[in-house]
Amino acid sequence: MKYTKAHLERIVFAQLDNIEAMNDLLITVKAQTEMIQKANKILEKEVEKFKVKKYEFVGRKKRGMKTF
């Protein structure tokens, strides 16, 4: 099949439109990613407030035993 100049121009412009649409989507995804990262940082700070500190249980010393 042979393409005319008009056919090729339509194909090229269609590809250009698709590339521009993909660029718009990438910009949107980048903005969403930045918002998610910001929200994650805020959430991490909030979660740190509720962390429970774990303490080791230290038993009573028995009389007469030496500890090193």
C-alpha positions in Angstrom: 0.0 0.0 0.0 1.4 3.4 -0.9 0.8 6.4 1.3 0.3 9.9 0.0 1.8 12.9 1.6 -1.6 13.7 3.2 -1.8 10.2 4.7 1.7 10.5 6.2 0.9 14.0 7.6 -2.2 12.6 9.3 -0.2 9.7 10.7 2.5 12.0 12.0 0.0 14.5 13.5 -1.9 11.6 15.2 1.4 10.4 16.7 2.2 13.9 17.8 -1.2 14.2 19.5 -0.6 10.8 21.2 2.8 11.9 22.5 1.4 15.1 23.8 -1.4 13.2 25.6 1.2 10.8 27.1 3.2 13.9 28.3 0.1 15.3 30.0 -0.5 12.0 31.7 3.1 11.8 32.9 2.8 15.3 34.3 -0.3 14.2 36.2 1.3 11.1 37.5 4.4 13.1 38.7 2.2 15.5 40.5 0.3 12.7 42.2 3.5 11.0 43.2 4.7 14.2 44.8 1.5 14.6 46.7 1.7 10.9 47.9 5.3 11.4 49.1 4.3 14.5 51.0 1.4 12.7 52.6 3.6 9.8 53.5 6.1 12.1 55.3 3.2 13.7 57.3 1.8 10.3 58.1 5.2 9.0 59.2 5.5 12.0 61.6 2.0 11.2 63.0 2.8 7.5 63.5 6.0 8.3 65.3 3.9 10.0 68.0 2.1 6.7 68.7 5.1 4.4 68.7 5.4 2.3 71.9 8.8 2.2 73.4 9.9 -1.3 74.3 11.8 -1.7 77.5 13.8 -4.7 78.5 12.7 -6.4 81.7 15.5 -6.5 84.2 14.9 -9.0 86.9 15.8 -8.6 90.5 19.3 -9.4 91.6 19.5 -12.4 93.9 21.5 -11.8 97.1 25.0 -12.9 97.0 25.3 -13.1 93.2 28.0 -11.1 91.5 27.2 -9.4 88.2 29.8 -8.7 85.7 
